Amino acid sequence: MIEQITYHNQLLALIISRNFNEPGIHFLTPGQLSQQLAYMRHQVGKVILPHVHNPVPREVEYTQEVLVIKKGKLRVDFYNNEQQYLESSILESGDVILLVTGGHGFEIIEETEMIEVKQGPYVGELDKTRFTGISAAQAKIVLR
C-alpha cells in the first residue's frame, strides 16, 4: 500500500494507496529528504498537544512535491534525471504521491482535482526544465 518507485537505487517517488489505513503515525520518508511525508490515523479522543514549530535552518536543493488526488484519475509518467522514460502508474481519488527526484509528467484520464504541496516560493520557468514526454500509446503502466 506504500509503493516506492526507484531507478538505480534512487528514490523517484512514493505512492500512498487510497487504501492505506494503519493506525498511529507513520513517517514514510527518510530523514535526508527535504520534504517529509507522514500518514496519521487516530481514534476519537486522541489529543495532540498545542505546539509551535521552532526555526530550524534547512537546506533545499531540489523541489519535491506532494500531490493529493481528491477526485478523478490520471497517469503519472516517471523519467530519470536524463529525461529517459521509465514507467507509468495510474493514480485515483484518494491516492497521494511524493515526487522526489527524476522527471515526471501527467495525463488526465478522468476530470481530476488535486492538491499540490511543495517547497516555495515558485520561481516560474527557473524552477523546472520542460521536455517532450511519451504518448499514451507508449506508456508502460505498472499495476500496483
Steps between C-alpha positions, in 0.01 A plus 500: 500500500812719509682471170856618441587589141877469461759512225854378565435516878385862468157576646287669234163494674288358780138408431264462793198298398158634584451167684785554751346540847739380771441643849752741651761722341709376209788715375546379145803696387865458594661779700719629218206616286407867511129411498356294783193286441306322773170317528300538821192317623371567853200382698233735635624677812869505403655829608787658310652757730510861375844592374704745296772412253846628583713670235740233374721575199440254217666478162283422198688405185221348287129567506300201618125504463206317651178454302178400674248369248164625629296386201562336166758284333834577335810332365835604638807431285839464669829604339858486626715811540613463137133536388476134391158341549483218755139399580154630585242461777131577528388716792139530610290689755658472844850408382798712606836523325828657609719583200859495625749495210511439127240633263126452479208579275125445520205424279151554640279194439190626684424852620740545788528719807827491691687691763871570456736565790865589442776725622459855388492757379443399138748682276330442166695351211825509701343232719489223237626372166222388267555224244299286258351193663335183381159453344220299662572216255861478621411478870617191690250498784618312807205364697538551871 
